[in-house]
Every structure is written in structure tokens, then in C-alpha cells.
Amino acid sequence: MSEQEQIKLFAQIREGIIKAQRELFERKVKLGETVVVADENGMPVHISAEEALRRLNANNPQ
């Protein structure tokens, strides 16, 4: 596999992961659930699914 093919494959994998996260967060928003994320010190923190989706969309615009 060439380097360009690897780059393309990794980009597709990343897009798939982001899509799956977005779908999970959207479902959690509808259910009114929270999401556990790590803070700057690596400690787990519960945030609303709305906030998690907002952060994902801000970091990865569609």
C-alpha cells in the first residue's frame, strides 16, 4: 500500500469515527443523556450530550 493510499484510508477511518460519534451524541441528546469525557487533567467528567455534540461539531464541521 502506497503512502497516498494509507493517507486516504486513515482519512476515511477518521471520517467514519466522527460520523459514528455524531450519531451516538444525537441519539443521546434525544434521550436526554450525558456523555463522559476527559478534562484537561485526564479525569472523567459528565457533560450533557448537547454540549458534547456542540464540541464535536465545532472541532469537526460537516
mmCIF file of the N, C-alpha and C atoms, coordinates in Angstrom:
data_MODEL
# 
_entry.id   MODEL 
# 
loop_
_atom_site.group_PDB 
_atom_site.id 
_atom_site.type_symbol 
_atom_site.label_atom_id 
_atom_site.label_alt_id 
_atom_site.label_comp_id 
_atom_site.label_asym_id 
_atom_site.label_entity_id 
_atom_site.label_seq_id 
_atom_site.pdbx_PDB_ins_code 
_atom_site.Cartn_x 
_atom_site.Cartn_y 
_atom_site.Cartn_z 
_atom_site.occupancy 
_atom_site.B_iso_or_equiv 
_atom_site.pdbx_formal_charge 
_atom_site.auth_seq_id 
_atom_site.auth_comp_id 
_atom_site.auth_asym_id 
_atom_site.auth_atom_id 
_atom_site.pdbx_PDB_model_num 
ATOM 1   N N  . MET A 1 1  ? 0.858   -1.174 0.000  1.00 0.00 ? 1  MET A N  1 
ATOM 2   C CA . MET A 1 1  ? 0.000   0.000  0.000  1.00 0.00 ? 1  MET A CA 1 
ATOM 3   C C  . MET A 1 1  ? 0.901   1.232  0.000  1.00 0.00 ? 1  MET A C  1 
ATOM 4   N N  . SER A 1 2  ? 0.608   2.127  -0.932 1.00 0.00 ? 2  SER A N  1 
ATOM 5   C CA . SER A 1 2  ? 1.421   3.336  -1.035 1.00 0.00 ? 2  SER A CA 1 
ATOM 6   C C  . SER A 1 2  ? 1.087   4.305  0.103  1.00 0.00 ? 2  SER A C  1 
ATOM 7   N N  . GLU A 1 3  ? 1.941   5.281  0.250  1.00 0.00 ? 3  GLU A N  1 
ATOM 8   C CA . GLU A 1 3  ? 1.734   6.286  1.305  1.00 0.00 ? 3  GLU A CA 1 
ATOM 9   C C  . GLU A 1 3  ? 0.446   7.075  1.063  1.00 0.00 ? 3  GLU A C  1 
ATOM 10  N N  . GLN A 1 4  ? 0.166   7.395  -0.193 1.00 0.00 ? 4  GLN A N  1 
ATOM 11  C CA . GLN A 1 4  ? -1.063  8.132  -0.517 1.00 0.00 ? 4  GLN A CA 1 
ATOM 12  C C  . GLN A 1 4  ? -2.301  7.294  -0.204 1.00 0.00 ? 4  GLN A C  1 
ATOM 13  N N  . GLU A 1 5  ? -2.232  5.998  -0.477 1.00 0.00 ? 5  GLU A N  1 
ATOM 14  C CA . GLU A 1 5  ? -3.349  5.122  -0.157 1.00 0.00 ? 5  GLU A CA 1 
ATOM 15  C C  . GLU A 1 5  ? -3.568  5.037  1.348  1.00 0.00 ? 5  GLU A C  1 
ATOM 16  N N  . GLN A 1 6  ? -2.474  5.015  2.101  1.00 0.00 ? 6  GLN A N  1 
ATOM 17  C CA . GLN A 1 6  ? -2.573  4.976  3.555  1.00 0.00 ? 6  GLN A CA 1 
ATOM 18  C C  . GLN A 1 6  ? -3.212  6.260  4.083  1.00 0.00 ? 6  GLN A C  1 
ATOM 19  N N  . ILE A 1 7  ? -2.790  7.381  3.542  1.00 0.00 ? 7  ILE A N  1 
ATOM 20  C CA . ILE A 1 7  ? -3.343  8.671  3.963  1.00 0.00 ? 7  ILE A CA 1 
ATOM 21  C C  . ILE A 1 7  ? -4.845  8.699  3.693  1.00 0.00 ? 7  ILE A C  1 
ATOM 22  N N  . LYS A 1 8  ? -5.249  8.235  2.505  1.00 0.00 ? 8  LYS A N  1 
ATOM 23  C CA . LYS A 1 8  ? -6.666  8.200  2.152  1.00 0.00 ? 8  LYS A CA 1 
ATOM 24  C C  . LYS A 1 8  ? -7.436  7.265  3.084  1.00 0.00 ? 8  LYS A C  1 
ATOM 25  N N  . LEU A 1 9  ? -6.866  6.096  3.369  1.00 0.00 ? 9  LEU A N  1 
ATOM 26  C CA . LEU A 1 9  ? -7.511  5.132  4.262  1.00 0.00 ? 9  LEU A CA 1 
ATOM 27  C C  . LEU A 1 9  ? -7.693  5.720  5.654  1.00 0.00 ? 9  LEU A C  1 
ATOM 28  N N  . PHE A 1 10 ? -6.654  6.353  6.192  1.00 0.00 ? 10 PHE A N  1 
ATOM 29  C CA . PHE A 1 10 ? -6.743  6.942  7.531  1.00 0.00 ? 10 PHE A CA 1 
ATOM 30  C C  . PHE A 1 10 ? -7.764  8.067  7.574  1.00 0.00 ? 10 PHE A C  1 
ATOM 31  N N  . ALA A 1 11 ? -7.875  8.848  6.500  1.00 0.00 ? 11 ALA A N  1 
ATOM 32  C CA . ALA A 1 11 ? -8.872  9.918  6.440  1.00 0.00 ? 11 ALA A CA 1 
ATOM 33  C C  . ALA A 1 11 ? -10.280 9.324  6.444  1.00 0.00 ? 11 ALA A C  1 
ATOM 34  N N  . GLN A 1 12 ? -10.473 8.236  5.708  1.00 0.00 ? 12 GLN A N  1 
ATOM 35  C CA . GLN A 1 12 ? -11.781 7.582  5.680  1.00 0.00 ? 12 GLN A CA 1 
ATOM 36  C C  . GLN A 1 12 ? -12.135 7.004  7.051  1.00 0.00 ? 12 GLN A C  1 
ATOM 37  N N  . ILE A 1 13 ? -11.155 6.424  7.724  1.00 0.00 ? 13 ILE A N  1 
ATOM 38  C CA . ILE A 1 13 ? -11.388 5.874  9.061  1.00 0.00 ? 13 ILE A CA 1 
ATOM 39  C C  . ILE A 1 13 ? -11.776 6.991  10.019 1.00 0.00 ? 13 ILE A C  1 
ATOM 40  N N  . ARG A 1 14 ? -11.048 8.103  9.967  1.00 0.00 ? 14 ARG A N  1 
ATOM 41  C CA . ARG A 1 14 ? -11.344 9.238  10.842 1.00 0.00 ? 14 ARG A CA 1 
ATOM 42  C C  . ARG A 1 14 ? -12.757 9.772  10.593 1.00 0.00 ? 14 ARG A C  1 
ATOM 43  N N  . GLU A 1 15 ? -13.136 9.903  9.317  1.00 0.00 ? 15 GLU A N  1 
ATOM 44  C CA . GLU A 1 15 ? -14.477 10.377 8.977  1.00 0.00 ? 15 GLU A CA 1 
ATOM 45  C C  . GLU A 1 15 ? -15.540 9.419  9.520  1.00 0.00 ? 15 GLU A C  1 
ATOM 46  N N  . GLY A 1 16 ? -15.282 8.126  9.430  1.00 0.00 ? 16 GLY A N  1 
ATOM 47  C CA . GLY A 1 16 ? -16.221 7.134  9.945  1.00 0.00 ? 16 GLY A CA 1 
ATOM 48  C C  . GLY A 1 16 ? -16.385 7.228  11.452 1.00 0.00 ? 16 GLY A C  1 
ATOM 49  N N  . ILE A 1 17 ? -15.283 7.433  12.148 1.00 0.00 ? 17 ILE A N  1 
ATOM 50  C CA . ILE A 1 17 ? -15.334 7.566  13.610 1.00 0.00 ? 17 ILE A CA 1 
ATOM 51  C C  . ILE A 1 17 ? -16.121 8.817  13.995 1.00 0.00 ? 17 ILE A C  1 
ATOM 52  N N  . ILE A 1 18 ? -15.872 9.923  13.330 1.00 0.00 ? 18 ILE A N  1 
ATOM 53  C CA . ILE A 1 18 ? -16.581 11.167 13.631 1.00 0.00 ? 18 ILE A CA 1 
ATOM 54  C C  . ILE A 1 18 ? -18.069 11.007 13.346 1.00 0.00 ? 18 ILE A C  1 
ATOM 55  N N  . LYS A 1 19 ? -18.414 10.336 12.236 1.00 0.00 ? 19 LYS A N  1 
ATOM 56  C CA . LYS A 1 19 ? -19.822 10.103 11.905 1.00 0.00 ? 19 LYS A CA 1 
ATOM 57  C C  . LYS A 1 19 ? -20.494 9.264  12.996 1.00 0.00 ? 19 LYS A C  1 
ATOM 58  N N  . ALA A 1 20 ? -19.811 8.215  13.451 1.00 0.00 ? 20 ALA A N  1 
ATOM 59  C CA . ALA A 1 20 ? -20.370 7.353  14.494 1.00 0.00 ? 20 ALA A CA 1 
ATOM 60  C C  . ALA A 1 20 ? -20.553 8.125  15.799 1.00 0.00 ? 20 ALA A C  1 
ATOM 61  N N  . GLN A 1 21 ? -19.573 8.960  16.152 1.00 0.00 ? 21 GLN A N  1 
ATOM 62  C CA . GLN A 1 21 ? -19.697 9.775  17.364 1.00 0.00 ? 21 GLN A CA 1 
ATOM 63  C C  . GLN A 1 21 ? -20.875 10.729 17.249 1.00 0.00 ? 21 GLN A C  1 
ATOM 64  N N  . ARG A 1 22 ? -21.005 11.369 16.093 1.00 0.00 ? 22 ARG A N  1 
ATOM 65  C CA . ARG A 1 22 ? -22.099 12.327 15.891 1.00 0.00 ? 22 ARG A CA 1 
ATOM 66  C C  . ARG A 1 22 ? -23.450 11.632 16.042 1.00 0.00 ? 22 ARG A C  1 
ATOM 67  N N  . GLU A 1 23 ? -23.584 10.449 15.446 1.00 0.00 ? 23 GLU A N  1 
ATOM 68  C CA . GLU A 1 23 ? -24.845 9.707  15.550 1.00 0.00 ? 23 GLU A CA 1 
ATOM 69  C C  . GLU A 1 23 ? -25.121 9.296  17.000 1.00 0.00 ? 23 GLU A C  1 
ATOM 70  N N  . LEU A 1 24 ? -24.085 8.865  17.711 1.00 0.00 ? 24 LEU A N  1 
ATOM 71  C CA . LEU A 1 24 ? -24.250 8.494  19.121 1.00 0.00 ? 24 LEU A CA 1 
ATOM 72  C C  . LEU A 1 24 ? -24.694 9.696  19.948 1.00 0.00 ? 24 LEU A C  1 
ATOM 73  N N  . PHE A 1 25 ? -24.026 10.836 19.770 1.00 0.00 ? 25 PHE A N  1 
ATOM 74  C CA . PHE A 1 25 ? -24.371 12.034 20.537 1.00 0.00 ? 25 PHE A CA 1 
ATOM 75  C C  . PHE A 1 25 ? -25.772 12.520 20.199 1.00 0.00 ? 25 PHE A C  1 
ATOM 76  N N  . GLU A 1 26 ? -26.167 12.446 18.915 1.00 0.00 ? 26 GLU A N  1 
ATOM 77  C CA . GLU A 1 26 ? -27.516 12.865 18.536 1.00 0.00 ? 26 GLU A CA 1 
ATOM 78  C C  . GLU A 1 26 ? -28.565 11.986 19.217 1.00 0.00 ? 26 GLU A C  1 
ATOM 79  N N  . ARG A 1 27 ? -28.292 10.683 19.277 1.00 0.00 ? 27 ARG A N  1 
ATOM 80  C CA . ARG A 1 27 ? -29.227 9.778  19.960 1.00 0.00 ? 27 ARG A CA 1 
ATOM 81  C C  . ARG A 1 27 ? -29.297 10.105 21.448 1.00 0.00 ? 27 ARG A C  1 
ATOM 82  N N  . LYS A 1 28 ? -28.156 10.379 22.060 1.00 0.00 ? 28 LYS A N  1 
ATOM 83  C CA . LYS A 1 28 ? -28.123 10.698 23.482 1.00 0.00 ? 28 LYS A CA 1 
ATOM 84  C C  . LYS A 1 28 ? -28.837 12.028 23.768 1.00 0.00 ? 28 LYS A C  1 
ATOM 85  N N  . VAL A 1 29 ? -28.747 12.982 22.840 1.00 0.00 ? 29 VAL A N  1 
ATOM 86  C CA . VAL A 1 29 ? -29.469 14.248 23.003 1.00 0.00 ? 29 VAL A CA 1 
ATOM 87  C C  . VAL A 1 29 ? -30.963 13.971 23.065 1.00 0.00 ? 29 VAL A C  1 
ATOM 88  N N  . LYS A 1 30 ? -31.454 13.142 22.148 1.00 0.00 ? 30 LYS A N  1 
ATOM 89  C CA . LYS A 1 30 ? -32.890 12.829 22.114 1.00 0.00 ? 30 LYS A CA 1 
ATOM 90  C C  . LYS A 1 30 ? -33.347 12.137 23.391 1.00 0.00 ? 30 LYS A C  1 
ATOM 91  N N  . LEU A 1 31 ? -32.447 11.354 23.990 1.00 0.00 ? 31 LEU A N  1 
ATOM 92  C CA . LEU A 1 31 ? -32.791 10.627 25.213 1.00 0.00 ? 31 LEU A CA 1 
ATOM 93  C C  . LEU A 1 31 ? -32.498 11.427 26.484 1.00 0.00 ? 31 LEU A C  1 
ATOM 94  N N  . GLY A 1 32 ? -31.890 12.613 26.333 1.00 0.00 ? 32 GLY A N  1 
ATOM 95  C CA . GLY A 1 32 ? -31.572 13.450 27.480 1.00 0.00 ? 32 GLY A CA 1 
ATOM 96  C C  . GLY A 1 32 ? -30.443 12.892 28.336 1.00 0.00 ? 32 GLY A C  1 
ATOM 97  N N  . GLU A 1 33 ? -29.519 12.183 27.730 1.00 0.00 ? 33 GLU A N  1 
ATOM 98  C CA . GLU A 1 33 ? -28.438 11.546 28.474 1.00 0.00 ? 33 GLU A CA 1 
ATOM 99  C C  . GLU A 1 33 ? -27.189 12.416 28.517 1.00 0.00 ? 33 GLU A C  1 
ATOM 100 N N  . THR A 1 34 ? -26.233 11.979 29.328 1.00 0.00 ? 34 THR A N  1 
ATOM 101 C CA . THR A 1 34 ? -24.945 12.667 29.427 1.00 0.00 ? 34 THR A CA 1 
ATOM 102 C C  . THR A 1 34 ? -23.873 11.840 28.730 1.00 0.00 ? 34 THR A C  1 
ATOM 103 N N  . VAL A 1 35 ? -22.718 12.475 28.559 1.00 0.00 ? 35 VAL A N  1 
ATOM 104 C CA . VAL A 1 35 ? -21.556 11.840 27.946 1.00 0.00 ? 35 VAL A CA 1 
ATOM 105 C C  . VAL A 1 35 ? -20.390 12.028 28.901 1.00 0.00 ? 35 VAL A C  1 
ATOM 106 N N  . VAL A 1 36 ? -19.550 11.010 29.032 1.00 0.00 ? 36 VAL A N  1 
ATOM 107 C CA . VAL A 1 36 ? -18.364 11.113 29.876 1.00 0.00 ? 36 VAL A CA 1 
ATOM 108 C C  . VAL A 1 36 ? -17.174 11.449 28.982 1.00 0.00 ? 36 VAL A C  1 
ATOM 109 N N  . VAL A 1 37 ? -16.483 12.535 29.309 1.00 0.00 ? 37 VAL A N  1 
ATOM 110 C CA . VAL A 1 37 ? -15.282 12.957 28.590 1.00 0.00 ? 37 VAL A CA 1 
ATOM 111 C C  . VAL A 1 37 ? -14.166 13.179 29.606 1.00 0.00 ? 37 VAL A C  1 
ATOM 112 N N  . ALA A 1 38 ? -12.958 13.307 29.117 1.00 0.00 ? 38 ALA A N  1 
ATOM 113 C CA . ALA A 1 38 ? -11.818 13.580 29.995 1.00 0.00 ? 38 ALA A CA 1 
ATOM 114 C C  . ALA A 1 38 ? -11.556 15.083 30.023 1.00 0.00 ? 38 ALA A C  1 
ATOM 115 N N  . ASP A 1 39 ? -11.276 15.612 31.218 1.00 0.00 ? 39 ASP A N  1 
ATOM 116 C CA . ASP A 1 39 ? -10.911 17.022 31.319 1.00 0.00 ? 39 ASP A CA 1 
ATOM 117 C C  . ASP A 1 39 ? -9.437  17.182 30.984 1.00 0.00 ? 39 ASP A C  1 
ATOM 118 N N  . GLU A 1 40 ? -8.898  18.394 31.161 1.00 0.00 ? 40 GLU A N  1 
ATOM 119 C CA . GLU A 1 40 ? -7.503  18.663 30.800 1.00 0.00 ? 40 GLU A CA 1 
ATOM 120 C C  . GLU A 1 40 ? -6.507  17.852 31.619 1.00 0.00 ? 40 GLU A C  1 
ATOM 121 N N  . ASN A 1 41 ? -6.931  17.325 32.759 1.00 0.00 ? 41 ASN A N  1 
ATOM 122 C CA . ASN A 1 41 ? -6.062  16.505 33.600 1.00 0.00 ? 41 ASN A CA 1 
ATOM 123 C C  . ASN A 1 41 ? -6.295  15.010 33.393 1.00 0.00 ? 41 ASN A C  1 
ATOM 124 N N  . GLY A 1 42 ? -7.173  14.667 32.454 1.00 0.00 ? 42 GLY A N  1 
ATOM 125 C CA . GLY A 1 42 ? -7.464  13.278 32.178 1.00 0.00 ? 42 GLY A CA 1 
ATOM 126 C C  . GLY A 1 42 ? -8.496  12.653 33.092 1.00 0.00 ? 42 GLY A C  1 
ATOM 127 N N  . MET A 1 43 ? -9.138  13.466 33.908 1.00 0.00 ? 43 MET A N  1 
ATOM 128 C CA . MET A 1 43 ? -10.152 12.963 34.824 1.00 0.00 ? 43 MET A CA 1 
ATOM 129 C C  . MET A 1 43 ? -11.512 12.930 34.126 1.00 0.00 ? 43 MET A C  1 
ATOM 130 N N  . PRO A 1 44 ? -12.322 11.911 34.401 1.00 0.00 ? 44 PRO A N  1 
ATOM 131 C CA . PRO A 1 44 ? -13.632 11.826 33.756 1.00 0.00 ? 44 PRO A CA 1 
ATOM 132 C C  . PRO A 1 44 ? -14.594 12.897 34.260 1.00 0.00 ? 44 PRO A C  1 
ATOM 133 N N  . VAL A 1 45 ? -15.361 13.456 33.323 1.00 0.00 ? 45 VAL A N  1 
ATOM 134 C CA . VAL A 1 45 ? -16.332 14.497 33.632 1.00 0.00 ? 45 VAL A CA 1 
ATOM 135 C C  . VAL A 1 45 ? -17.592 14.198 32.824 1.00 0.00 ? 45 VAL A C  1 
ATOM 136 N N  . HIS A 1 46 ? -18.761 14.323 33.461 1.00 0.00 ? 46 HIS A N  1 
ATOM 137 C CA . HIS A 1 46 ? -20.032 14.160 32.765 1.00 0.00 ? 46 HIS A CA 1 
ATOM 138 C C  . HIS A 1 46 ? -20.456 15.513 32.200 1.00 0.00 ? 46 HIS A C  1 
ATOM 139 N N  . ILE A 1 47 ? -20.784 15.523 30.908 1.00 0.00 ? 47 ILE A N  1 
ATOM 140 C CA . ILE A 1 47 ? -21.339 16.725 30.283 1.00 0.00 ? 47 ILE A CA 1 
ATOM 141 C C  . ILE A 1 47 ? -22.614 16.308 29.558 1.00 0.00 ? 47 ILE A C  1 
ATOM 142 N N  . SER A 1 48 ? -23.446 17.283 29.259 1.00 0.00 ? 48 SER A N  1 
ATOM 143 C CA . SER A 1 48 ? -24.683 16.967 28.542 1.00 0.00 ? 48 SER A CA 1 
ATOM 144 C C  . SER A 1 48 ? -24.336 16.523 27.125 1.00 0.00 ? 48 SER A C  1 
ATOM 145 N N  . ALA A 1 49 ? -25.200 15.723 26.559 1.00 0.00 ? 49 ALA A N  1 
ATOM 146 C CA . ALA A 1 49 ? -24.990 15.277 25.187 1.00 0.00 ? 49 ALA A CA 1 
ATOM 147 C C  . ALA A 1 49 ? -25.033 16.470 24.227 1.00 0.00 ? 49 ALA A C  1 
ATOM 148 N N  . GLU A 1 50 ? -25.836 17.478 24.564 1.00 0.00 ? 50 GLU A N  1 
ATOM 149 C CA . GLU A 1 50 ? -25.893 18.677 23.726 1.00 0.00 ? 50 GLU A CA 1 
ATOM 150 C C  . GLU A 1 50 ? -24.523 19.350 23.657 1.00 0.00 ? 50 GLU A C  1 
ATOM 151 N N  . GLU A 1 51 ? -23.865 19.457 24.825 1.00 0.00 ? 51 GLU A N  1 
ATOM 152 C CA . GLU A 1 51 ? -22.536 20.068 24.869 1.00 0.00 ? 51 GLU A CA 1 
ATOM 153 C C  . GLU A 1 51 ? -21.523 19.214 24.112 1.00 0.00 ? 51 GLU A C  1 
ATOM 154 N N  . ALA A 1 52 ? -21.600 17.907 24.252 1.00 0.00 ? 52 ALA A N  1 
ATOM 155 C CA . ALA A 1 52 ? -20.679 17.013 23.547 1.00 0.00 ? 52 ALA A CA 1 
ATOM 156 C C  . ALA A 1 52 ? -20.855 17.150 22.037 1.00 0.00 ? 52 ALA A C  1 
ATOM 157 N N  . LEU A 1 53 ? -22.095 17.219 21.576 1.00 0.00 ? 53 LEU A N  1 
ATOM 158 C CA . LEU A 1 53 ? -22.368 17.380 20.149 1.00 0.00 ? 53 LEU A CA 1 
ATOM 159 C C  . LEU A 1 53 ? -21.885 18.740 19.660 1.00 0.00 ? 53 LEU A C  1 
ATOM 160 N N  . ARG A 1 54 ? -22.087 19.762 20.464 1.00 0.00 ? 54 ARG A N  1 
ATOM 161 C CA . ARG A 1 54 ? -21.615 21.104 20.118 1.00 0.00 ? 54 ARG A CA 1 
ATOM 162 C C  . ARG A 1 54 ? -20.094 21.107 19.951 1.00 0.00 ? 54 ARG A C  1 
ATOM 163 N N  . ARG A 1 55 ? -19.390 20.464 20.893 1.00 0.00 ? 55 ARG A N  1 
ATOM 164 C CA . ARG A 1 55 ? -17.926 20.411 20.818 1.00 0.00 ? 55 ARG A CA 1 
ATOM 165 C C  . ARG A 1 55 ? -17.460 19.628 19.600 1.00 0.00 ? 55 ARG A C  1 
ATOM 166 N N  . LEU A 1 56 ? -18.118 18.496 19.326 1.00 0.00 ? 56 LEU A N  1 
ATOM 167 C CA . LEU A 1 56 ? -17.745 17.686 18.163 1.00 0.00 ? 56 LEU A CA 1 
ATOM 168 C C  . LEU A 1 56 ? -17.946 18.477 16.878 1.00 0.00 ? 56 LEU A C  1 
ATOM 169 N N  . ASN A 1 57 ? -19.069 19.157 16.759 1.00 0.00 ? 57 ASN A N  1 
ATOM 170 C CA . ASN A 1 57 ? -19.347 19.945 15.554 1.00 0.00 ? 57 ASN A CA 1 
ATOM 171 C C  . ASN A 1 57 ? -18.401 21.130 15.412 1.00 0.00 ? 57 ASN A C  1 
ATOM 172 N N  . ALA A 1 58 ? -17.992 21.719 16.535 1.00 0.00 ? 58 ALA A N  1 
ATOM 173 C CA . ALA A 1 58 ? -17.066 22.854 16.471 1.00 0.00 ? 58 ALA A CA 1 
ATOM 174 C C  . ALA A 1 58 ? -15.690 22.406 16.007 1.00 0.00 ? 58 ALA A C  1 
ATOM 175 N N  . ASN A 1 59 ? -15.277 21.215 16.441 1.00 0.00 ? 59 ASN A N  1 
ATOM 176 C CA . ASN A 1 59 ? -13.953 20.703 16.072 1.00 0.00 ? 59 ASN A CA 1 
ATOM 177 C C  . ASN A 1 59 ? -13.930 19.992 14.733 1.00 0.00 ? 59 ASN A C  1 
ATOM 178 N N  . ASN A 1 60 ? -15.100 19.561 14.251 1.00 0.00 ? 60 ASN A N  1 
ATOM 179 C CA . ASN A 1 60 ? -15.194 18.807 13.005 1.00 0.00 ? 60 ASN A CA 1 
ATOM 180 C C  . ASN A 1 60 ? -16.410 19.238 12.208 1.00 0.00 ? 60 ASN A C  1 
ATOM 181 N N  . PRO A 1 61 ? -16.361 20.409 11.599 1.00 0.00 ? 61 PRO A N  1 
ATOM 182 C CA . PRO A 1 61 ? -17.525 20.877 10.834 1.00 0.00 ? 61 PRO A CA 1 
ATOM 183 C C  . PRO A 1 61 ? -17.852 19.891 9.704  1.00 0.00 ? 61 PRO A C  1 
ATOM 184 N N  . GLN A 1 62 ? -19.118 19.762 9.400  1.00 0.00 ? 62 GLN A N  1 
ATOM 185 C CA . GLN A 1 62 ? -19.542 18.811 8.367  1.00 0.00 ? 62 GLN A CA 1 
ATOM 186 C C  . GLN A 1 62 ? -19.179 19.272 7.033  1.00 0.00 ? 62 GLN A C  1 
# 
